[in-house]
Amino acid sequence: MPLSTFCQFTPRAAYVGVLPVFLLSVPAAWAQTATPAAPADTLHKVELGEVVVAASRVEESFLQSPVTVEKLGARALRLTPAPTFFDALEGVKGVQVITPSLGFKVLNARGFANTTNVRFVQLVDGIDNQAPHIGGPIGNALGPSDLDIGSVEIVPGTVAALYGLNAINGLANFSTRNPFSSEGLSVQQKTGLNHVADPLVGAQLYSETSVRYAKVLRPRLALKVNGTYSRGYDWIAHDQTELNPNGNATTGLLGADNPAHDPVNSYGNESSNRITFRRGGKTYSVARTGYDEKDVVDYRLQTIKADAALHYKLGRAAELAYTYRLALLDNVYQRSNRFRLQNYRLQQHALQLTGPVVQARAYVTGENTGRSYNLRSAAENLDRNFKPDNAWIDDYGTGYDQAIAKGQTVAQAHAAARTQADAGRYEPGTALFNQKLGELQNINNWDQGAALRVQASLVHAEAQVNVAEALRRGGQTWLPATVDVLAGLDHRTYVIVPDGNYFVNPEPGQDPLGDKLTYGKTGGFVQAGARLWEQKLRLTATLRADKNDYFDLRLNPRFTAVYSPTQRHNFRVSYQSGYRFPSLFEAFSNVNSGQVKRIGGLRVMSSGVFENSYLRSSIDAFNAAVTASVNANTDPTLTPAQKQSRAVEQHKGLLQRNPYTYLRPEQIRSLELGYKAALLPGGRLVLDVDAYYNAYRDFIAQVEAYVPKTLNPDSAAIYLSTRATQNRYRLWTNAQTRVYNYGGSVGLRYELPGGLLAGANATYARLARTESGDGLEDGFNTPRWMYNLSVAHEKLYRQLGFGLSYHWQQHYYSQTFLVSGNVPAYSSLDAQLTYTVPQPQLRVKLGATNGLNQYYTSFLGGPSVGGLYYLALTYTVN
């Protein structure tokens, strides 16, 4: 079915009542008319008759798509060795997948990936399945099961001109099976093992049970119900790489002797948890001890998701459907910090009308974070709950002095000091530790506890009209069949219940919904196209306009051309721009995290902070220089305070005022070239090549900046040399960088006459360094090279089939707020054997992902991913 256009035009105060009325009042008569359809695309005569809709929002030939689009149909999904269709997307050309958890993966394309990818949109039957406050989807939590998936379309690259919704890096649309054409009962059971040969935990069971039932109740009415329950043990993040190796280099304390030790997956010992300690004329940086991630998280994974849908045929070609989706999650999630999602709930109600002329949908998605919590805050506040920083450093000093008095070395004295200061500290696994951790999980203030308590929702409405088709069906014969005109509108409103920690309402009483925080945007597009030169040349122009609260109107154009000298050879070129508006978190966050307050970048949230703050990077450099000067000063006539004062005066020129300011939308301009061809009769060999060049500006990113607690600028250096006399902020802002990146991909798909399927694809992505790079832009976080190889046969011998796939990606530099560094190259070999019993309809699949069990991490700070070995039984009754 064609995807719909986004039409959310309802005033915020009245959206609940108006949207369903709108959907029922659209001119459905156009969709029901018996007028013959427009002439079919001539490329449908080719045996390779695949049709896609995501690239242009209308049905079109896969070969003639004006931009790169990848499609996985039912056959490809059956043959994949991956345990789920979502896992199989890692083998799609141009797609990068990162794994924050066994419970979900994150899709991205063409660079600038992160664990909360707000630049890539996921749709299910055209419905956005993001978690509202996050601004991106949690994997496939609110998506279809393997039993209900029909096909997947992925557009790598910006599609913002048609979709808006921040789709500047790409879009995936998951199409489900219609109950009118897929009746019956299906049951699937997957049982598997992971953590094989894992020294941290040992082999663990994995289980997933899915049920699908679909029934045509009346000639015009059909029902379907889906349910999935999965349990397992999540991948473990236990990277002990040192993040602060030079924290005490000026005193010669390195490696295990460094009292500011900070491993990647150990929390509570980050920069905000370090204390300045002075002894013997030296200044040391000392960190609290912290806890490993595995100490503060329950890695048991559980997912319950269900959906139910009623479909009603309005006529021969139009259909109205209501769908309800529910997801309950327990797993680990990552953004700037890692979180345990616990009793996390997502719900969605959707009403859709689909037809050849009019398409419309309205939906409401609700999110409740349940008893989720921040792992870093849990670790650092366990330490502080045991003993406040001031008391701990006093005990540390006592232990140090006693060790020095006994003649121990400085390194030994620091070790003894930590032992004394940590005496009685909560030990992981004990009843007291578990009790305190449970208490912190319910304190909704990250300076004291760790709770994540957010209730959010989004309300969305959209409509799309095929204007040309409507005119032709209305008897307007003057419009040629070779001309297409499409128009659409959309509106979305986010609604947040302020919790006093994560979100506050900066303008209470100003919103028609009461004290709730609302954030809305409205947009629309017009697209016109024509086929010229005996339909060998197809030209399309699109113009989109978007108006977001707090921002002026933005225009997004798109121009595409497809030249098809023959039905089998197709050349394409496109130019388009796109905008990304700040997500809820980027715009309105107001959270204390590790004694640093993270605040949204809208003026209403951060007024006065940008103007009066200094860059943390310069403050760190300033304090490092001050410490080095103090430690190098051996003048016996000076007191420690005098040494400190002289060093501050000497190095205050290193301090730099914050040059950044309030948020603006992020923008991309993209040029893409491509060629797609069916090279053998019947379309048995398909070649697809694409190349692109992107220009970004105004990256939405974070900067740390601190405000001295003084109004006298001449005293700023003194106040910024001491943590207690400064207010610390992490601000959402825009990089001053202009970034250019380019790349391309090539894919081959070959079907031998006997039914053997073989595929190969390679993807190249390169960051063409920046103009006036300030280092604030998001990390590119993308391997330069990735490639995938696959071979499969549905019936290699009688009812026995198999599938093999191999994925490799090059090492790359990862830059995030949690950690930066090099991600090693890795490869993964997946395999499956399938046996099908026709009567009863039983399918047995034995499979493995990362079958060689070579543990890898897909991004720094994330978990180590090993092999998953599973057996899947699928039983179907039609």
C-alpha angles and dihedrals in degrees: 000000000000116000117248132238126249114259117167107151104144122122110251095243095055107032097112095064101033104052099065090045090053093052092053094046100053114114095272090164088079089057093049100047118121092221109133115263122253117274113289121252105269090224088069086078088070112094087234089074101162115149126203132191108179097079098059105007090246132081112273140155115283088226094052100047109138093221134032111287128171124202134194113193130193094276094051091048092052092051098048117111090214115110092233136023089245092057088051091065090079087077095055117111113259095010123121118197127195124190118219091162144001084247096062146006130207123232125213141160136201101008144300096082124175138165093262099045106192091166096066121065128210121200132185109205086339094310119122110238099192124136101248102226093042094049093219138065124272094230111277095329093126095030135096127289124243089259093057103039114112104175142333127225122190126188108195106203137037119323096164094123089067103028108024103189092118093288094154097131099038149290138245124200121195113202117203130210116272113233092221090064101030111046123165146070121287128182125186130186123188120187122179152148132240136169089054108174090002107149092201097062116350129229116335133194123246124196135179126178121188133181130187127184126179128175137174101225097180133001088267101028129071136169135203132182129188132186134177130183120184133176133180147123116280126235112268125238107211107146108155096187111141114248097185105040094149097044091117101018092128089063095044094246105138137155115000090358093062107111090201094060112162118179118194097247097034116095133201094046098078124125093277089055095056124105130203110241123188126196135149093005091304130111118218133187109226124187128203111253099251130189134264116251092246089060096059104037137068104223094197107123127210132170128180118181133165140168137186129193138187117202123195125187112223093187142327095309108014128083137184119205136182117200132185121193130186132184130182116188141192112175143097122285131183138208120136086333132020119258138195107227105210125176085350112171135198125181131179135187116192135179118192137184117193127182141137093267109023128035125175140160140178127191144170122210120194127195131193118176092206112193096341120146145190113255095205093050090047092054098045094044092049086061093046093044088055092048131349117244095253094051091044095052090046089056089044090055092049092051092047093051092049092050093049090049088056090055098255121152121257091256092050090047092055090051091049091047091055092048091053095044091048096048107132093014116157109271118217114253096022122120091245092051092050091047093052092044089053091051093051091050088065099047108097097206119083093208087064107015142007110240122140105204112170131151113187140154140184127212117201136179130177140169135189130191126195093217096185093051091047092053093048092049088048091060099261098144094173091081111085119231088236092067122085126191122180130176134182145174133199142179132188132184125189117207123197128187102218111236097188093242114049096024133017129179106248091195108036115191093020097097127079089227092064119238094352120115113238131189121180144178135189129197147156143184143208121206127187128181141170139191113226139177095040088321092298092118122053118189124187132181125190132185122189129186124196130185117192127186109264093017136082124247114289126201124211119191127191128189123186137177130188120189116195111181086177133009091258101048120063129174120192139187130179140177123193144151131214141189130213115203119205115275121235091264094049093046104039113015115136107174135145108224122174093338088306117107114221111205135179120259099235114111090239089063105037107026111156097011098089092049096051104036137097126217114264090220090061092043090053091049090047094050092044089054091047091051092048091050093048092048092048095048109098097169104136093199093067125081119224089254091054092048089051093048093050092047091051092051092046096053105031089107088074091070113102126198115236106267095189128095145185123326125281126182116274116241138203132188115196136189118191134183125188148167127203126181144169099220103183131047112280092022092275093146116046123184123192124181128175138173129186143183121202132191118197131188136176096027109200104234142140131264128187114223130166130210118214113230093240137084091212109091090199089065096047095101092053092050093045092053091066124056095215093060099056138068112227124214140177106205132196108228142137126277115239087222129111108212129197125190134171140182146132146206141221127204136184127193118186129181116193119214091253093059100262111144121207128180139177132177137170130196128199124192125176133180108222097208121257138264112242088354111200098181091241097102117105114273114265086228093181132120114241092226133029128166138180131199125190141173127179144160125196094206109018092157119008105302096348119106135171143193134199128185133175127196126190131174133181125244115269142183114258121203119187137140090253096053141333129211145093121319109210121237115260142182134203131199117202126187140176141181119202130194120188125202109199097201111062095020098246126155121192118195124184111189148160134198118204082008094181088059095228102161116226141166119227093202136010115273091022130111129281108253119211136171124311115201118191148168118212125194118191121187122186132188114188 
